Amino acid sequence: MAETDPFYGEDAYTPDRLRRRSAGECRHSRKFRAFAAGGERLAHRDPSVDISPMHEWHHNSPQKLREYEADPTVAKFKDPEYRVDQPLRWDEECIRFTSHTKRAFIFGMARVFGLVGGGITVSVFFLTSVVLAAMDAYGARYGDFIDNFFDFFDWQMPLVVFLISFFIWCPAALIQRLAPNFAAGMQPGPMWELNRRTGQVTVFADPSKKRTAWRVADVRPFYEFDCHLLSTPDPQGSPQYSLSLVHHLDEVQARLVGMFGATQSHLEQRATWDMLQRYMDVSQPLPDFPMLEQDRPADPTTREHDRETGRDPRFWRDMDDATYERYVEAQQGKINALYL
């Protein structure tokens, strides 16, 4: 049985462990409830249907998987000794998340600002100058139309905006190309971890500094956490949904938005929560979606399931594009049928 396999810890999660939750009075402050435990508390379920958010399907096509498999840089992340201290990780053992550094954010914003300024803004300024120059030349009392058109005093504005945008974008793009690890680095430590093997949720103290990276702030069993569906407005006022794992008694939280994103559809987030419950449940195989295919043989429950069912170990990786698109459409239909 998966529960007794030596690969798994004594506290590895199965749904029946929800009955072991510690009793007591909730100690959440009003501020914590507002920012971490607000919104809808999603039900604990025992999902036996393979479900996963569409984000993972769109970013892990068979062609992408084959490229990752052939890339030695990506392949080393499957080495147990290498991945043990990687702050960003998702495999048969754990889901671990960290964010980009502030430096990466600055370089990214510089590139975006430069591209927007050099593309959209310059185009708008140029078209505006053309219209104003034509109007000025048409209304001129002296000289011909062409001379007045090109003598228009605002022609320098598109050039100024273009040069400013270029000198913002160019250094950022050059550094990101020549020194990608410097420009797009991750924080030295993780923010949180969900461990399938041990059944524990670990929240880390301060991943942004080397001296505090990997310092554990709290460790609790997965079954003691509730999942909250949070809703915040985007700049246009539309709701953006995300997930937060919150200990049912204490102020311990793992914000999942960095790993799984915020979406305009709450269906995606509900699918993510069911996928996480299935992922942590060692009595069931790993969720069967493309990104985790290479990790399936390393998980005892999944390996036994695939042996019994005769699952092709390269089912996703060797699939053609047309067939894969049909599976993507079927997965979206499954999400709609389950949560609408």
Summary of the structure (lengths in Angstrom):
residues: 340
radius of gyration: 26.0
end to end distance: 35.2
largest distance: 94.3
contacts: 993
relative contact order: 0.19
helix: 51%
strand: 14%
